[in-house]
Amino acid sequence: MRREGDYFGDQELVLVYIAKKLKHALSIESFLTAAGVDYVVEPDKYSGGVIFRSERVGAFFYVLPASVELATRLLTDNGFKPYEEPA
């Protein structure tokens, strides 16, 4: 279920996905909510483009550490690639 950031207090949240398209963000919200996963979605900037890099705005999805495994499985099962920290 979608929550506001202050709902989680001081708990550390984990970034699981950056939606670059509105229809992807809406789809992710739908299946996370249906599965009962508490999450926060916030707009933020990311760098995109291969040849011409630019700053863009996306929907960043965060969950509690205890929900990361379920959230990433839901993302994968629905055709989305979960966020991975750059090496």
Sequence and secondary structure as in RCSB ss.txt:
>XXXX:A:sequence
MRREGDYFGDQELVLVYIAKKLKHALSIESFLTAAGVDYVVEPDKYSGGVIFRSERVGAFFYVLPASVELATRLL
TDNGFKPYEEPA
>XXXX:A:secstr
 B  GGGGTT   EEEEEE SHHHHHHHHHHHHHTT  EEEEEEEEEE SSS EEEEEEEEEE GGGHHHHHHHH
HHTT        
